[in-house]
Amino acid sequence: MRPPWWRDTALLPSALSGLFLAAGYGLDWAGLSVLGLVAQWIALLAGAWTFVPGAVRRFIRGRLGVGLLMTIAAIGAVLLGHVAEAAALAFLFSLAEALEDRAMDRAKEGLRALLTLIPETARISKLNGDVTVPVAEIRELDLLVIGAGERIATDGVVTEGRSSIDASAVTGESIPVDVAPGTAVPAGAVNGAGVLLVEATADGRDNSLTQIVALVEQAHARKGERARLADRIARPLVPAVLIVAALVALFGVVIGDPWTWIERALVVLVAASPCALAIAVPVTVISAIGSASKLGVVIKSGAAFEQFGTIRAVAFDKTGTLTQGRPQVVDVRTVAGVAREELLAWAAAIEATSAHPLAAAITASTPTAPTATEVNEDAGHGLTGRVEGRLIRVGSSRWLDPGSLRTDADELAENGMTVVIVEADGNTAGVIGIRDELRPEAAETVQLLHEQGIRTLMLTGDDTRTAQALASQAGIDDVRAEQLPADKAAAIAALTAVRPTAMVGDGINDAPALATATVGIAMGVTGSAAAVESADIAFTGHDLRLIPAALAHARRGRRIMTTNIALALAVIIGLFPLALFGILGLAGVVLVHEIAEIVIILNGIRAARRRRPHGVRSS
């Protein structure tokens, strides 16, 4: 984890440069010109140390950028005898670079949180008994013994036993999935109450979770190669300025007045120095990022902020993002003679000792429940027990027949619910519909995005019927269901090739898609550490309406940033002919640059203004 800014050694050279620059100006004003010059040289060297070596290395590799222009501009100022101006340029640029680098580095920390889902050891079944080995030693076709509540160490197929697995962190499935012999299970999933024998289909070091890590690292590497906006503008400026300056000096040699025209050539370099251009983007980005954090929106880098303002499509994960992440009883159907409360009480009594999330939803739906006896679990199917003298069975439709309530059960399933059947003394008593409900603001969020002209879609690991039902309620037409992590990343890659696309998610299964998207947005507080670290933006709050609000904030900031860049370029273009024809000397050029910088800084600070959407809470 990076230290606080006041303890970050990466900012030390810029801080020293600023302190010695101020001291140099003070000493010079006090008449101690020699000491002032020494302080200015120290300021120049401290600031230049942060970008000159890198600019030289990139130049050797044939890459030109803002750093090279700043280096040449500082050298030109020194050759003309203006060390203070060169030190000021070095300080401003080094500080801007340090702040940008600090923000961008944060996005890559904690990637290895993905791998914490894999246990350190696993039990392998051998002819002479079970053996515990490090996960790295697991090989394909090994037989793994998975006890109740244990995590599955690598991908495999169940060969013996029945149970349910919670794969929500890996696949996005909001409801635990029943597994039996022949069912494929992913690495990182948590086993339920039964004991499973799983045949490994992947080595311990090469499974679906380790592949997720690779996908995220590759996506971040691609993002690292993207040039910053100011750098892209400055790149063609560098050779043009160098060529013109060389031609100006050569012209002086040809006409027999080399020193006058060499001096003008150096003034041209200073006039075209990108100090204003260098701060045009960072001052806006830093102001906007700081302001967004007060909304509960943490933007991790300047590059992410720049890209966020271009977004034209938003892809949502379902579980825990569009939904609340808490399964609830939403509908109950009973046969004649059985009351709703009575059915829930029977089911809650049987499920009281179960750790299954569906059991938690049922027990939470009734304040009081009788005590059940003789409770037995058929792993992967359901439970049986006695409640007030009745034999009660509670389970899935794959184990219990809904009988006369089959139409009701099908209707609940069509509405995106998981159906639980309740039997009393061998007869169907009722069906319970359980669903992870949409967040109350989900539909409003989608509508606000549509009003901004932004397309929306859903990517989820859940089954198609559940996904389509919830997407319809949210107002989303484009639904991609039953998506594995690699499928989500591929879908996002295809979308970003057409238009800038943001991905909103909160699970480990979302990490590759978050990293592949133009901008990845993680639901911070409830999200997994891997999702938060893979994303470019994280929400510390829960309200989805922050997404359209943050997008509007980023668009406004991008407009201010564009205005700043245009102003910085206008200053360079305006000063260029004035310097070329000797109308302005170095002092005049520096004065105009300083005024332009002040204007750009004040304009950039405007990006800090933002409005909190009505009804939104940041935490």
C-alpha positions, 0 to 999 in steps of 0.5 A: 500500500502506498504511504500518505502523500506527506510520507511518499518519498516519490514526492520528495524531489518535487518538494525540495525543488519547490523549497529551493526555488522559493528560497532562491527567489527570496535570496535574490530579492534580498541581494544575495544573488550568489546564494540565490543562484545556488538555491536555484540550481539545486531546485533545477537539479532536484526537479529535473532528476525526476524526468530528464533521465526518463526523457533521455531514455525514451528519446534513445528508444525513439519516443518523444514526449512532454518530458523531452520538450521540458528538458530542452526548454530548461537547457535553453533557459540555462544557456540564456542565463535564466536559471530561475526560469529553468528551475520553475519549469522543472519544479512545475513539471516534476510535481505534475508528473509525481502526482499523476504517477502516484495516482496511477500506481494505486490501480495496480496494487493488490491484484494478488487478492484474486488468489486468496480464494485458493487454499494453501493445501488440499486433501488428495485421496490415495489408495492408502488414505487421504494425503494433504499436499500444497495446492501447487503440487495438485496435478490433473486427474488427482482426486480431491476430497472437499469437506463441508465448508471447504474451498475447492483448490482447483477446477474439477468434476465431481465423481462422488457425493452430493452437495451445493457450492457457493460460486458467487465470487467466481461465476457470479451465481447469486444462489448456491448451485446443487452439484452431483457426480458429473458436475463441473466445479470451479476453483475457489468455490465453497462447498456446502454441507456434503462431502465431495470427491472431485477429479482435478481437471487443471493443475493447482497452478493453472486453473480458472482463478490463475487465468483471471489474474493473467487476464487482469495483468494483461489488460493493465499492461495494455492500458499502461501503453496508452499515452496521456492526452497532453502527451499525445498532443505534445508528441508532434509538437516536439519535432516541429519545434526542434526543426524550426529552432534548428532552422532559425539558428542555421539561418543566422549562420547563413546571413552572418549573424549567428549569435542573434539568431541562436539566441532567438532559436533558444527563445523559440524553444522556451516559447514552445515549452509545454509547462502550461500544457504539462499542468493543463491536464493534471490540475483539472484531473486532481481537482475533479478526482478530489471532488469526486471522492466527496461523492464517494467516487474514488477515481484511481488515476488521471488516465481513468478520469480522462477516459471516464468522460468519453464513456458511451456504454455501461455494462452491469454485472447483476449479482451484488451490483444491480441486485442487493446481494441478499436473497429474499422470499418474494412470493409464496403460493399454497394449496387450499387449507394451508396459510402462507404464515403456516407454510413459512413457519414449517419451512423455517423450522426445518431450515433453522440449522442450515447454513444455506443462503436460501435457508437464511432467506426463509428463516428471515421471512418469519419472526417465529418458527416452531422447533423441528426434530429429526431433521436430516439433510439430503445433500444437494436436494433438501431437508426432512424433519418433523414439525408439530407432528407433521413430516415436512420436506423442503427442497428443490423442484428437482427433488420434490414434485410441485404437484398441483402447484406446478403452474405456480412454480413455473411462473415463479421461475419465469419471474427470475425466482429460485423455487423451493417446494414444501411437502407436509405428510407426503403432499405438496403444501406450497412453493416459495419463490426466493430472489435476489431483488434489484436495488431500489434505484437500479431502474432510475439509474438505467433511465438516467444513463439512457437520458445521457445517451449512454447504452446499457447492458447486463453481463452475468454468470446467472442463468438466462431466465433469471437474468432476463427477468431482472434486466426487464425490471431494470429497463435493460434490453441487452442481456448476456447471461451464463457468462464465465469470467473470460466470456465477460472479458471477451464481451467487453473487449468487443464492446470497447472496440466499437465505443468507449465502455465502462464495466460495473461489477463487484465480484472476483469474476468481474475482475478481467472485465473490469480491467479490460473495459475502457473504465472499470467501476467497482462497487467498493464497500460490498465488492471483493478486494480483487474487483476493487483493485482491478477497477479504475474507479471504486464506489465507497457507497452503494447507490447506483445513481452515483454512476450517472452523476459521476459520468456527468462530473467527468464529462464536465471535467473533460470539457475543462481539461480540453479548454485548458489544453486549447489555451496552453496550445494557443499560448505556444502558437501565439508566442512562437512568431513573437519569439521567432521575429524577436518581438518578445525576449525571454523575460516577456515569454516567461511572463506570458507563460506564467500568466497562462499557467495561473489562468489554467490553474484557476480554470482547472480548479473549477472542475472541483465543483459537483452536484450530489444527485437528489437522494444519493448517499455516499455511504 
